[in-house]
Amino acid sequence: MHTGEAHVGSVGTDVRDQFTALGRHVNFASRLEALAKARRIPISRSSEARIGEKVKLETAGEINDIKNIPGTFSLFSALGAIRLSL
């Protein structure tokens, strides 16, 4: 799971077009999806910053071998939702 800006809209020709999302964050999310294992969804730092107070997370390591995306990235994994008292 990754959070970031993307370009969305219809892309194609007069014969065939489709609604899609494009951009580096879409590519990164796709690469993370490929790393997912059964019942474990990798969560990026940008998503962790947005959901960290609502979901119990654990550190899941770092990756630096994302195809065509240079850098080292911290990953997290969800342990469960935090109960909110009303």
C-alpha atoms as one frame of an Amber mdcrd trajectory, in Angstrom:
protein
   0.000   0.000   0.000   1.426   3.346  -1.025   0.148   6.910  -0.954   1.117
   9.587  -3.472  -0.040  11.798  -6.300  -0.966  10.332  -9.681  -2.291  11.485
 -13.018  -5.680   9.901 -13.704  -7.863  10.020 -16.768  -8.733   8.431 -20.074
  -5.740   7.363 -22.134  -5.802   5.846 -25.570  -7.013   6.379 -29.109 -10.352
   6.925 -30.848 -10.578   3.143 -31.294  -9.662   2.145 -27.760  -9.170   4.061
 -24.564  -9.249   3.288 -20.872  -9.383   5.131 -17.586  -6.065   4.704 -15.777
  -3.638   6.148 -13.268  -0.053   7.051 -14.218   3.027   8.275 -12.401   5.930
   7.254 -10.202   3.715   6.612  -7.165   1.538   4.250  -9.214   4.681   2.386
 -10.293   5.933   2.196  -6.703   2.571   0.859  -5.474   2.658  -1.776  -8.204
   6.168  -2.859  -7.175   5.025  -3.137  -3.531   2.031  -5.201  -4.607   4.406
  -7.661  -6.261   6.219  -8.062  -2.902   3.030  -8.869  -0.980   2.790 -12.259
   0.676  -0.282 -14.075   1.960  -2.010 -11.955   4.624   0.905  -9.451   4.686
   0.560  -6.204   2.770   3.683  -4.025   2.543   2.956  -0.439   3.584   5.187
   2.473   2.514   6.360   5.286   4.797   3.944   7.758   3.129   0.975   5.511
   3.931   2.323   4.798   7.417   2.321   8.530   8.106  -1.389   8.692   7.263
  -2.678   5.543   8.966  -0.147   5.052  11.767  -2.506   6.322  14.478  -5.442
   4.222  13.264  -3.713   0.908  12.603  -1.140  -0.989  14.643   1.958  -1.295
  12.460   5.252  -3.103  12.753   8.483  -2.379  10.937   8.890  -4.807   8.048
  12.412  -3.863   6.961  13.821  -1.848   4.103  14.031  -2.423   0.385  16.346
  -0.872  -2.164  15.936  -3.072  -5.205  12.759  -1.611  -6.690  12.976  -1.820
 -10.473  13.577   1.631 -12.028  13.082   3.422  -8.670  16.357   4.334  -6.931
  16.614   4.680  -3.154  16.106   2.786   0.077  12.564   2.582   1.398  11.220
   1.619   4.838   8.301  -0.786   4.865   5.671  -1.536   7.480   3.064  -4.233
   7.981  -0.340  -3.980   9.658  -0.919  -5.892  12.894  -4.514  -4.794  13.375
  -6.831  -1.838  13.821  -6.763   0.274  16.961 -10.111   0.408  18.746 -11.438
   3.907  19.185 -13.545   4.599  22.250 -16.487   6.946  21.852
